[in-house]
C-alpha cells in the first residue's frame, strides 16, 4: 500500500509540473504573439525613387509609418537618418519598406541593362549602326565576335575583313527605341538609330578596338560559350569568290 501511495504522489507531482510547463508555454506564446502585433515605426517609400538617387535627397521621397512588428521586413530601416554618400541601387516603388541593402556606394551600383566588369578588365565603348550589332538585338551579357574591315595600306583598292576577338563580353548597350513599320505580314519593330556598345577587354585589346573604330569599320556577331575560336584568316575583296 505504501508503494501505491508513493506512486500516486509521484503521478500527482508530475501532473502538476506538466500543467505548470504547459501554462508557461502558453503564456510565452501569448507574449510572443502580442509582441509581433506591437506597432513599430519603419521608413516607407512615399513616391517613386529613381535608381542612383543620393541618400541626402531621399527624405523628400520617404515617410515614417507604424506597422505591426510581424509585418516588418528584415533589414528595414527605422530612422530617416540615412548615411550620406550612398545612392539607391534600384528604383524604389511607393509602399515598399526602405531596406539597408537598397543603399550602396556609388562605385558598387550597376546601371540597369549592364553587367559586372570581370576582374582585371576595363570597359571601352564604340558607336555602331544597327546592322553591325546583329540588327540591334545585342544585349548586355552577350558574347560577341568582333570583326574589323580595313583597306590595305599598300593596295587601297583591296579591303580586308578579319575577326580580331572572339567571345567579347558586352557589359552595357545604349540604343534608341526602334521605330514601328507596317508590312504585309503585320507590324514590325525596326532599329533606326546607332548603338553605344560597351565591351570588357584589357588595355591592349581596348587600344586595338579604339584604333579600329577610327581607321576602319567594326562589325559584331553574336556568339555562345561553345562557339569555336576563329582561325583569324582574313578575307579580302580578291578572295571572296575563291
PASEBA-1860 file (N, C-alpha, C; in nm, 3 decimals):
! residues 242
1> XXXXXXXX> 0.083/-0.121/0.000/0.000/0.000/0.000/0.087/0.126/0.000 ~ 0.197/0.115/0.071/0.289/0.228/0.075/0.342/0.262/-0.064 ~ 0.374/0.157/-0.141/0.426/0.180/-0.276/0.319/0.243/-0.364 ~ 0.192/0.200/-0.344/0.084/0.260/-0.423/0.067/0.408/-0.389 ~ 0.085/0.442/-0.263/0.074/0.581/-0.221/0.185/0.667/-0.282 ~ 0.307/0.611/-0.278/0.420/0.683/-0.337/0.399/0.702/-0.487 ~ 0.347/0.595/-0.553/0.322/0.606/-0.697/0.219/0.712/-0.727 ~ 0.115/0.722/-0.644/0.012/0.822/-0.666/0.065/0.963/-0.647
9> XXXXXXXX> 0.150/0.980/-0.541/0.210/1.112/-0.516/0.300/1.154/-0.632 ~ 0.378/1.055/-0.684/0.467/1.086/-0.797/0.387/1.130/-0.919 ~ 0.278/1.058/-0.945/0.194/1.093/-1.060/0.134/1.231/-1.042 ~ 0.095/1.263/-0.917/0.038/1.395/-0.891/0.140/1.506/-0.913 ~ 0.263/1.482/-0.863/0.370/1.582/-0.880/0.400/1.603/-1.027 ~ 0.409/1.492/-1.104/0.436/1.504/-1.247/0.324/1.579/-1.319 ~ 0.202/1.553/-1.279/0.087/1.621/-1.341/0.093/1.771/-1.314 ~ 0.132/1.806/-1.187/0.142/1.948/-1.152/0.252/2.016/-1.234
17> XXXXXXXX> 0.370/1.946/-1.244/0.482/2.002/-1.319/0.443/2.019/-1.467 ~ 0.375/1.916/-1.522/0.333/1.924/-1.662/0.237/2.039/-1.685 ~ 0.145/2.057/-1.590/0.048/2.167/-1.603/0.118/2.302/-1.599 ~ 0.216/2.314/-1.507/0.290/2.440/-1.496/0.368/2.469/-1.623 ~ 0.430/2.366/-1.682/0.507/2.386/-1.805/0.415/2.426/-1.920 ~ 0.296/2.365/-1.926/0.202/2.398/-2.032/0.153/2.541/-2.018 ~ 0.122/2.580/-1.892/0.077/2.717/-1.869/0.186/2.816/-1.906 ~ 0.311/2.783/-1.870/0.423/2.872/-1.900/0.444/2.884/-2.051
25> XXXXXXXX> 0.431/2.771/-2.123/0.448/2.772/-2.268/0.341/2.857/-2.335 ~ 0.215/2.837/-2.292/0.105/2.914/-2.349/0.122/3.063/-2.319 ~ 0.168/3.094/-2.197/0.189/3.233/-2.160/0.295/3.298/-2.246 ~ 0.407/3.224/-2.266/0.514/3.276/-2.351/0.467/3.293/-2.495 ~ 0.388/3.198/-2.543/0.336/3.207/-2.680/0.247/3.329/-2.695 ~ 0.166/3.357/-2.592/0.081/3.475/-2.595/0.165/3.602/-2.600 ~ 0.273/3.604/-2.519/0.359/3.722/-2.518/0.426/3.741/-2.654 ~ 0.472/3.627/-2.716/0.534/3.639/-2.848/0.434/3.689/-2.951
33> XXXXXXXX> 0.312/3.639/-2.945/0.209/3.682/-3.040/0.178/3.831/-3.021 ~ 0.169/3.872/-2.895/0.141/4.013/-2.870/0.256/4.101/-2.917 ~ 0.380/4.052/-2.895/0.497/4.130/-2.937/0.498/4.147/-3.089 ~ 0.456/4.042/-3.162/0.456/4.051/-3.308/0.352/4.149/-3.359 ~ 0.253/4.177/-3.276/0.148/4.271/-3.317/0.175/4.412/-3.268 ~ 0.272/4.428/-3.181/0.303/4.562/-3.131/0.355/4.647/-3.246 ~ 0.308/4.769/-3.259/0.347/4.854/-3.371/0.494/4.897/-3.363 ~ 0.557/4.906/-3.479/0.693/4.956/-3.489/0.696/5.059/-3.602
41> XXXXXXXX> 0.785/5.154/-3.591/0.800/5.257/-3.694/0.904/5.212/-3.797 ~ 0.868/5.218/-3.924/0.962/5.186/-4.032/0.955/5.297/-4.136 ~ 1.061/5.304/-4.217/1.066/5.402/-4.325/1.006/5.340/-4.450 ~ 0.907/5.407/-4.506/0.836/5.356/-4.623/0.850/5.456/-4.738 ~ 0.863/5.404/-4.859/0.873/5.489/-4.977/0.737/5.549/-5.005 ~ 0.731/5.683/-5.013/0.605/5.754/-5.034/0.580/5.784/-5.182 ~ 0.687/5.810/-5.257/0.676/5.834/-5.401/0.796/5.769/-5.469 ~ 0.782/5.736/-5.596/0.884/5.658/-5.666/1.020/5.726/-5.661
49> XXXXXXXX> 1.124/5.645/-5.635/1.260/5.695/-5.625/1.343/5.633/-5.738 ~ 1.401/5.714/-5.826/1.482/5.658/-5.934/1.611/5.596/-5.880 ~ 1.659/5.492/-5.946/1.787/5.433/-5.909/1.897/5.538/-5.924 ~ 1.992/5.537/-5.830/2.101/5.634/-5.834/2.074/5.760/-5.755 ~ 1.958/5.770/-5.689/1.926/5.889/-5.609/2.018/5.895/-5.486 ~ 2.072/6.012/-5.459/2.162/6.026/-5.344/2.086/6.014/-5.213 ~ 2.151/5.954/-5.115/2.087/5.935/-4.984/2.050/6.069/-4.921 ~ 2.128/6.174/-4.950/2.099/6.305/-4.895/1.967/6.362/-4.948
57> XXXXXXXX> 1.920/6.311/-5.062/1.798/6.365/-5.124/1.676/6.276/-5.100 ~ 1.692/6.171/-5.020/1.585/6.073/-5.006/1.468/6.118/-4.919 ~ 1.492/6.209/-4.826/1.387/6.243/-4.729/1.259/6.291/-4.797 ~ 1.271/6.355/-4.913/1.152/6.405/-4.982/1.066/6.292/-5.038 ~ 1.122/6.171/-5.048/1.050/6.058/-5.107/1.000/5.960/-5.001 ~ 1.033/5.983/-4.874/1.007/5.883/-4.771/0.913/5.936/-4.663 ~ 0.855/5.844/-4.586/0.777/5.881/-4.470/0.787/5.770/-4.367 ~ 0.756/5.804/-4.242/0.757/5.707/-4.133/0.616/5.649/-4.119
65> XXXXXXXX> 0.608/5.516/-4.114/0.478/5.452/-4.099/0.484/5.351/-3.984 ~ 0.379/5.343/-3.906/0.369/5.246/-3.797/0.299/5.122/-3.848 ~ 0.365/5.006/-3.833/0.309/4.879/-3.879/0.326/4.774/-3.770 ~ 0.249/4.664/-3.773/0.270/4.555/-3.675/0.411/4.499/-3.690 ~ 0.471/4.461/-3.578/0.607/4.409/-3.581/0.623/4.292/-3.675 ~ 0.520/4.207/-3.686/0.529/4.089/-3.772/0.538/4.126/-3.919 ~ 0.494/4.248/-3.955/0.494/4.290/-4.095/0.623/4.361/-4.134 ~ 0.715/4.377/-4.040/0.841/4.445/-4.069/0.935/4.353/-4.144
73> XXXXXXXX> 0.983/4.401/-4.257/1.075/4.323/-4.340/1.214/4.324/-4.276 ~ 1.282/4.208/-4.271/1.419/4.207/-4.217/1.508/4.305/-4.293 ~ 1.581/4.386/-4.218/1.670/4.483/-4.281/1.604/4.617/-4.310 ~ 1.475/4.630/-4.272/1.405/4.756/-4.296/1.461/4.865/-4.204 ~ 1.468/4.986/-4.256/1.524/5.097/-4.180/1.414/5.162/-4.095 ~ 1.451/5.205/-3.977/1.355/5.262/-3.883/1.381/5.409/-3.856 ~ 1.479/5.467/-3.922/1.513/5.607/-3.900/1.543/5.675/-4.031 ~ 1.510/5.803/-4.040/1.540/5.880/-4.160/1.684/5.930/-4.162
81> XXXXXXXX> 1.758/5.897/-4.057/1.900/5.935/-4.052/1.980/5.840/-4.141 ~ 1.975/5.867/-4.271/2.041/5.782/-4.368/2.187/5.823/-4.384 ~ 2.276/5.726/-4.393/2.418/5.754/-4.412/2.440/5.832/-4.541 ~ 2.516/5.938/-4.534/2.542/6.020/-4.653/2.643/5.951/-4.744 ~ 2.645/5.992/-4.869/2.741/5.938/-4.965/2.698/5.812/-5.034 ~ 2.575/5.764/-5.007/2.525/5.643/-5.070/2.423/5.679/-5.178 ~ 2.388/5.583/-5.261/2.285/5.601/-5.363/2.193/5.480/-5.363 ~ 2.074/5.496/-5.417/1.983/5.383/-5.429/2.031/5.290/-5.541
89> XXXXXXXX> 2.035/5.161/-5.510/2.086/5.064/-5.606/1.986/5.034/-5.716 ~ 1.857/5.046/-5.686/1.750/5.016/-5.781/1.639/5.119/-5.766 ~ 1.542/5.116/-5.857/1.424/5.201/-5.842/1.347/5.156/-5.717 ~ 1.295/5.252/-5.642/1.214/5.221/-5.524/1.069/5.259/-5.553 ~ 0.977/5.168/-5.522/0.836/5.188/-5.553/0.758/5.231/-5.429 ~ 0.655/5.314/-5.446/0.574/5.358/-5.332/0.515/5.240/-5.255 ~ 0.520/5.251/-5.123/0.463/5.147/-5.037/0.564/5.047/-4.985 ~ 0.681/5.035/-5.049/0.779/4.937/-5.002/0.861/4.994/-4.888
97> XXXXXXXX> 0.904/4.907/-4.798/0.988/4.948/-4.687/1.130/4.972/-4.737 ~ 1.193/5.075/-4.686/1.330/5.106/-4.726/1.426/5.010/-4.656 ~ 1.497/4.930/-4.735/1.591/4.833/-4.681/1.734/4.888/-4.687 ~ 1.813/4.850/-4.589/1.952/4.894/-4.587/2.026/4.848/-4.713 ~ 1.989/4.731/-4.764/2.056/4.676/-4.881/2.029/4.756/-5.007 ~ 1.925/4.843/-5.004/1.892/4.925/-5.122/1.987/5.043/-5.139 ~ 2.065/5.072/-5.035/2.158/5.185/-5.041/2.300/5.133/-5.050 ~ 2.371/5.174/-5.154/2.506/5.123/-5.178/2.600/5.238/-5.211
105> XXXXXXXX> 2.728/5.208/-5.206/2.828/5.304/-5.251/2.813/5.322/-5.402 ~ 2.826/5.444/-5.453/2.809/5.466/-5.597/2.895/5.374/-5.684 ~ 3.014/5.337/-5.635/3.101/5.251/-5.714/3.050/5.108/-5.723 ~ 2.956/5.070/-5.636/2.902/4.935/-5.636/2.774/4.922/-5.716 ~ 2.723/5.034/-5.760/2.595/5.029/-5.833/2.617/4.989/-5.978 ~ 2.538/4.893/-6.023/2.542/4.850/-6.162/2.420/4.910/-6.231 ~ 2.443/4.985/-6.336/2.332/5.050/-6.406/2.240/4.946/-6.468 ~ 2.110/4.977/-6.476/2.017/4.884/-6.541/2.062/4.853/-6.683
113> XXXXXXXX> 2.050/4.728/-6.723/2.089/4.690/-6.857/2.238/4.674/-6.872 ~ 2.309/4.652/-6.762/2.453/4.632/-6.769/2.491/4.515/-6.680 ~ 2.614/4.466/-6.697/2.664/4.355/-6.616/2.797/4.394/-6.555 ~ 2.837/4.318/-6.455/2.961/4.347/-6.383/3.081/4.327/-6.474 ~ 3.178/4.416/-6.462/3.302/4.405/-6.540/3.391/4.299/-6.475 ~ 3.439/4.200/-6.551/3.527/4.097/-6.493/3.653/4.159/-6.433 ~ 3.702/4.095/-6.329/3.823/4.141/-6.260/3.939/4.150/-6.358 ~ 4.011/4.262/-6.353/4.129/4.280/-6.438/4.100/4.339/-6.574
121> XXXXXXXX> 3.973/4.360/-6.607/3.937/4.417/-6.736/3.885/4.560/-6.718 ~ 3.870/4.629/-6.830/3.815/4.763/-6.830/3.715/4.774/-6.943 ~ 3.635/4.881/-6.939/3.530/4.898/-7.039/3.571/4.998/-7.146 ~ 3.531/4.968/-7.269/3.554/5.059/-7.381/3.424/5.063/-7.462 ~ 3.385/5.182/-7.506/3.258/5.200/-7.577/3.282/5.241/-7.721 ~ 3.206/5.179/-7.812/3.212/5.215/-7.954/3.071/5.243/-8.003 ~ 3.061/5.325/-8.107/2.932/5.360/-8.166/2.916/5.282/-8.296 ~ 2.806/5.205/-8.305/2.784/5.119/-8.420/2.642/5.134/-8.474
129> XXXXXXXX> 2.624/5.118/-8.606/2.490/5.121/-8.665/2.416/4.991/-8.636 ~ 2.284/4.989/-8.654/2.205/4.869/-8.619/2.253/4.741/-8.685 ~ 2.288/4.748/-8.814/2.328/4.626/-8.885/2.458/4.567/-8.831 ~ 2.536/4.647/-8.760/2.664/4.598/-8.705/2.649/4.536/-8.567 ~ 2.529/4.543/-8.510/2.506/4.483/-8.377/2.392/4.382/-8.386 ~ 2.398/4.297/-8.488/2.300/4.190/-8.510/2.159/4.248/-8.515 ~ 2.143/4.352/-8.597/2.012/4.413/-8.613/1.962/4.485/-8.489 ~ 2.054/4.528/-8.404/2.014/4.597/-8.283/1.966/4.506/-8.172
137> XXXXXXXX> 1.994/4.376/-8.184/1.944/4.279/-8.084/2.049/4.241/-7.980 ~ 2.171/4.291/-7.991/2.274/4.259/-7.893/2.235/4.322/-7.759 ~ 2.255/4.249/-7.651/2.219/4.296/-7.518/2.336/4.278/-7.421 ~ 2.330/4.350/-7.310/2.432/4.335/-7.205/2.435/4.191/-7.159 ~ 2.556/4.138/-7.145/2.573/3.998/-7.105/2.599/3.906/-7.222 ~ 2.574/3.954/-7.344/2.602/3.871/-7.463/2.751/3.858/-7.486 ~ 2.790/3.750/-7.554/2.925/3.732/-7.604/2.923/3.758/-7.754 ~ 3.017/3.836/-7.802/3.018/3.872/-7.944/3.156/3.849/-8.004
145> XXXXXXXX> 3.155/3.823/-8.134/3.278/3.824/-8.211/3.297/3.963/-8.268 ~ 3.419/4.014/-8.268/3.447/4.148/-8.317/3.528/4.139/-8.445 ~ 3.466/4.180/-8.556/3.531/4.179/-8.688/3.568/4.322/-8.726 ~ 3.679/4.336/-8.794/3.726/4.468/-8.839/3.750/4.463/-8.989 ~ 3.698/4.565/-9.059/3.721/4.580/-9.202/3.808/4.703/-9.225 ~ 3.918/4.684/-9.298/4.009/4.794/-9.326/4.065/4.779/-9.467 ~ 4.104/4.893/-9.525/4.171/4.890/-9.654/4.318/4.859/-9.634 ~ 4.376/4.787/-9.730/4.518/4.754/-9.723/4.598/4.879/-9.755
153> XXXXXXXX> 4.686/4.924/-9.665/4.764/5.047/-9.691/4.846/5.039/-9.819 ~ 4.898/4.920/-9.853/4.980/4.906/-9.974/4.896/4.908/-10.101 ~ 4.777/4.851/-10.092/4.686/4.848/-10.207/4.549/4.891/-10.160 ~ 4.523/5.023/-10.157/4.398/5.076/-10.102/4.272/5.020/-10.168 ~ 4.286/4.971/-10.291/4.167/4.917/-10.358/4.125/4.782/-10.302 ~ 4.212/4.720/-10.220/4.182/4.591/-10.160/4.140/4.612/-10.014 ~ 4.022/4.564/-9.980/3.971/4.576/-9.844/3.963/4.437/-9.781 ~ 4.005/4.429/-9.654/4.006/4.300/-9.585/3.919/4.306/-9.460
161> XXXXXXXX> 3.858/4.191/-9.429/3.781/4.176/-9.305/3.834/4.057/-9.229 ~ 3.852/4.073/-9.098/3.907/3.965/-9.017/3.849/3.973/-8.877 ~ 3.825/3.857/-8.816/3.784/3.856/-8.676/3.906/3.888/-8.591 ~ 3.891/3.983/-8.502/4.003/4.026/-8.416/3.991/3.964/-8.277 ~ 3.869/3.956/-8.225/3.848/3.897/-8.092/3.725/3.808/-8.094 ~ 3.732/3.696/-8.022/3.618/3.608/-8.002/3.566/3.623/-7.860 ~ 3.436/3.599/-7.845/3.371/3.592/-7.713/3.402/3.713/-7.626 ~ 3.377/3.829/-7.683/3.394/3.954/-7.611/3.265/3.980/-7.530
169> XXXXXXXX> 3.279/4.010/-7.402/3.163/4.034/-7.317/3.109/4.175/-7.337 ~ 2.979/4.185/-7.368/2.911/4.314/-7.376/2.863/4.348/-7.235 ~ 2.912/4.458/-7.179/2.874/4.495/-7.042/2.758/4.592/-7.038 ~ 2.736/4.665/-7.146/2.624/4.759/-7.149/2.598/4.799/-7.293 ~ 2.474/4.841/-7.320/2.440/4.891/-7.454/2.332/4.996/-7.439 ~ 2.348/5.103/-7.512/2.251/5.212/-7.514/2.209/5.234/-7.659 ~ 2.081/5.232/-7.683/2.032/5.248/-7.819/1.897/5.317/-7.818 ~ 1.867/5.383/-7.930/1.739/5.450/-7.945/1.630/5.346/-7.959
177> XXXXXXXX> 1.508/5.375/-7.913/1.398/5.279/-7.929/1.370/5.255/-8.076 ~ 1.330/5.132/-8.113/1.303/5.103/-8.253/1.176/5.171/-8.301 ~ 1.173/5.199/-8.432/1.051/5.253/-8.490/0.960/5.138/-8.531 ~ 0.835/5.168/-8.552/0.738/5.065/-8.590/0.694/5.086/-8.733 ~ 0.701/4.982/-8.815/0.658/4.989/-8.953/0.552/4.883/-8.977 ~ 0.469/4.908/-9.076/0.365/4.813/-9.112/0.403/4.741/-9.241 ~ 0.403/4.610/-9.237/0.436/4.528/-9.353/0.314/4.445/-9.390 ~ 0.314/4.381/-9.507/0.201/4.295/-9.542/0.175/4.186/-9.440
185> XXXXXXXX> 0.279/4.145/-9.368/0.264/4.038/-9.270/0.220/4.091/-9.134 ~ 0.225/4.223/-9.116/0.187/4.278/-8.986/0.276/4.394/-8.948 ~ 0.287/4.419/-8.816/0.366/4.530/-8.765/0.497/4.480/-8.710 ~ 0.607/4.548/-8.744/0.739/4.507/-8.700/0.813/4.625/-8.640 ~ 0.898/4.596/-8.543/0.985/4.697/-8.484/1.120/4.691/-8.553 ~ 1.166/4.803/-8.603/1.292/4.807/-8.677/1.385/4.907/-8.612 ~ 1.509/4.867/-8.582/1.603/4.962/-8.523/1.639/5.070/-8.623 ~ 1.641/5.194/-8.576/1.669/5.305/-8.666/1.791/5.386/-8.625
193> XXXXXXXX> 1.835/5.373/-8.500/1.945/5.454/-8.452/2.068/5.371/-8.421 ~ 2.180/5.439/-8.406/2.304/5.371/-8.372/2.304/5.332/-8.225 ~ 2.395/5.244/-8.188/2.404/5.194/-8.050/2.542/5.222/-7.993 ~ 2.545/5.263/-7.868/2.671/5.270/-7.794/2.689/5.133/-7.729 ~ 2.790/5.060/-7.772/2.816/4.926/-7.721/2.940/4.930/-7.634 ~ 2.928/4.886/-7.511/3.041/4.885/-7.418/3.091/4.742/-7.400 ~ 3.222/4.726/-7.418/3.285/4.594/-7.415/3.388/4.587/-7.304 ~ 3.411/4.467/-7.252/3.512/4.445/-7.147/3.635/4.382/-7.209
201> XXXXXXXX> 3.748/4.452/-7.203/3.875/4.399/-7.256/3.989/4.451/-7.170 ~ 4.109/4.396/-7.194/4.226/4.451/-7.126/4.276/4.574/-7.200 ~ 4.381/4.637/-7.151/4.426/4.765/-7.206/4.468/4.754/-7.352 ~ 4.546/4.651/-7.385/4.594/4.636/-7.524/4.478/4.612/-7.619 ~ 4.385/4.525/-7.580/4.270/4.497/-7.667/4.184/4.621/-7.683 ~ 4.168/4.698/-7.575/4.088/4.820/-7.582/4.151/4.918/-7.680 ~ 4.284/4.927/-7.680/4.353/5.015/-7.775/4.329/4.970/-7.919 ~ 4.328/4.840/-7.943/4.302/4.789/-8.077/4.160/4.821/-8.122
209> XXXXXXXX> 4.066/4.810/-8.029/3.926/4.841/-8.063/3.910/4.989/-8.095 ~ 3.972/5.074/-8.015/3.964/5.218/-8.039/4.024/5.254/-8.175 ~ 4.142/5.199/-8.204/4.208/5.228/-8.331/4.126/5.176/-8.449 ~ 4.068/5.058/-8.433/3.986/5.001/-8.540/3.863/5.087/-8.568 ~ 3.804/5.143/-8.462/3.687/5.228/-8.482/3.722/5.358/-8.553 ~ 3.850/5.398/-8.542/3.894/5.522/-8.605/3.940/5.501/-8.749 ~ 3.997/5.388/-8.778/4.059/5.366/-8.909/3.983/5.267/-8.997 ~ 3.882/5.200/-8.944/3.809/5.101/-9.022/3.666/5.089/-8.975
217> XXXXXXXX> 3.603/4.979/-9.004/3.466/4.952/-8.961/3.463/4.828/-8.873 ~ 3.381/4.834/-8.766/3.368/4.722/-8.674/3.230/4.659/-8.692 ~ 3.227/4.527/-8.690/3.103/4.453/-8.704/3.101/4.345/-8.597 ~ 2.989/4.331/-8.527/2.977/4.233/-8.420/2.889/4.116/-8.463 ~ 2.924/3.997/-8.417/2.838/3.880/-8.436/2.808/3.823/-8.298 ~ 2.687/3.769/-8.279/2.656/3.710/-8.150/2.713/3.569/-8.144 ~ 2.783/3.540/-8.034/2.844/3.409/-8.014/2.789/3.346/-7.886 ~ 2.826/3.220/-7.864/2.791/3.149/-7.742/2.919/3.097/-7.679
225> XXXXXXXX> 2.913/3.050/-7.555/3.034/2.993/-7.495/3.090/2.876/-7.573 ~ 3.008/2.812/-7.656/3.054/2.695/-7.734/3.095/2.730/-7.876 ~ 3.092/2.857/-7.912/3.134/2.896/-8.047/3.282/2.866/-8.066 ~ 3.320/2.791/-8.170/3.462/2.760/-8.191/3.542/2.887/-8.214 ~ 3.665/2.888/-8.168/3.753/3.003/-8.188/3.787/3.016/-8.336 ~ 3.793/3.139/-8.383/3.824/3.164/-8.524/3.971/3.138/-8.551 ~ 4.002/3.100/-8.677/4.143/3.082/-8.714/4.206/3.214/-8.758 ~ 4.128/3.323/-8.747/4.174/3.459/-8.776/4.220/3.476/-8.922
233> XXXXXXXX> 4.169/3.397/-9.012/4.206/3.411/-9.153/4.133/3.531/-9.212 ~ 4.207/3.632/-9.266/4.139/3.748/-9.324/4.077/3.713/-9.458 ~ 3.970/3.781/-9.489/3.904/3.769/-9.620/3.909/3.905/-9.686 ~ 3.960/3.911/-9.810/3.966/4.040/-9.878/3.882/4.037/-10.006 ~ 3.871/4.151/-10.069/3.785/4.164/-10.185/3.831/4.078/-10.302 ~ 3.954/4.036/-10.302/4.005/3.947/-10.410/3.972/3.801/-10.382 ~ 3.944/3.771/-10.256/3.927/3.630/-10.222/3.785/3.589/-10.190 ~ 3.689/3.681/-10.208/3.550/3.648/-10.175/3.501/3.526/-10.251
241> XX> 3.536/3.518/-10.381/3.484/3.411/-10.465/3.581/3.296/-10.481 ~ 3.685/3.294/-10.400/3.781/3.183/-10.411/3.735/3.063/-10.326
END
